[in-house]
Amino acid sequence: MRPITLLLPASFLALAACGDPTMTANTTADGFLEEVPPNVAMLAAPDQNLQMVQLRPDGCYWYLYEGPVETLMVPLRAESGGKICT
């Protein structure tokens, strides 16, 4: 058997491992999760907008903070203060 015949299926398998983790969740057109996973909602500290959450390529959850002066994406934090990531 020629080495190229074995190399081709292996390369497809390697490329499949490079998938985008954000594509596995159901998202809206602007990239926000349709539903925050229950375990993430339980971990999240109060006073964070769980209606506008994104799972970013870094594997962490970010939410839309709408303050009196600015609106920006910030990491979703647990009550202990740490980021919530997959």
N, C-alpha and C positions, 0 to 999 in steps of 0.2 A: 504494500500500500504506500502511496506517495505521501510525503510529509505534509504537503499542502492540503490534502484531503482531511487530515486530522486537525490541522490548524484552523480551518474555516469554521467548523462548529464550535471550537473552543473560543474563537474570537467573538462569535455571536453571543455566547454565554457570558463572556467578560463584559461586553457592551450592555447587556441586559442588567447587570449589577449596578450600572451607573444611572439608574432611573432617578427621577426627581421625586423626593418624598412628599412634596406638596401636591402632586397629582393624584395621590391615593385618596385624599379626603374630598368630600363634596364641597365645592366652593361656588360662590356667586360669580358673576361676570367680572367684578372688580377684585376678586381674589380673597374675599372674606369667607370663613367657614360658615356653612349653612347651620351647623350645629356643633357647639363645643363639646368634646367628649366629656362624659360625666366625671371621670376621674380627674380631668384637668380643672373642671369647674369646682370640684371639691377642694382642690389644692389652692386655688386662686384666693388671694387676699381680697377683702371687701373693697368697695369703691373703685373697681376696675370695670370697664365696659366689656362685658362678655358677649355683647351683641355684634361687635365689630372686631373679630379676632382673625389673625392670619397665622398659618404655619409657614415660617420662612425656610429657605434652603439651608440655613444653619441648624435646623432641627428644633428651633425654639418657637414658642408662641409669642406673638406680638399683638397688642391691641391699640385701637385708635383712641388716643387721649384728646379730649376737647376741653381745653382750659379757657380761662377768660381772655388770654392774649394770643394763644397759639393752639394749633391742632397738629399733632404729630403721632407717629407710631412709636410706642415704647414697649419694652419687654414685659410680658405677663409675669407677675411675681407671686410667689407663694407667701404665706403669712410670715415665714422665717426670713423673707427678703431675697431669697435666691430665685433665679430665672426658672421658668417651667419649660423644660425641653423633652423631646421624645427619647 
